[in-house]
């Protein structure tokens, strides 16, 4: 299990982007906890956990994936999240 780290730039308020993130994670039966500054999330894909955290700085959300399925590349997770949050 490898860690990933990437930034997702956004426009608008941090609250708006986090609401989208929360809905996206919870739509996959995951959990999302946090506020406009920092938080964490966990969801399961094909029986494998994706566990991560985020911090918000200005108009950037920094995402750190602490645990993920070995065969899922970081680029796939980053692409999925960017698509969900745009």
Helices and strands as residue ranges (DSSP letters): E 4-9, H 14-27, E 31-34, E 38-45, E 48-57, E 60-67, H 74-85
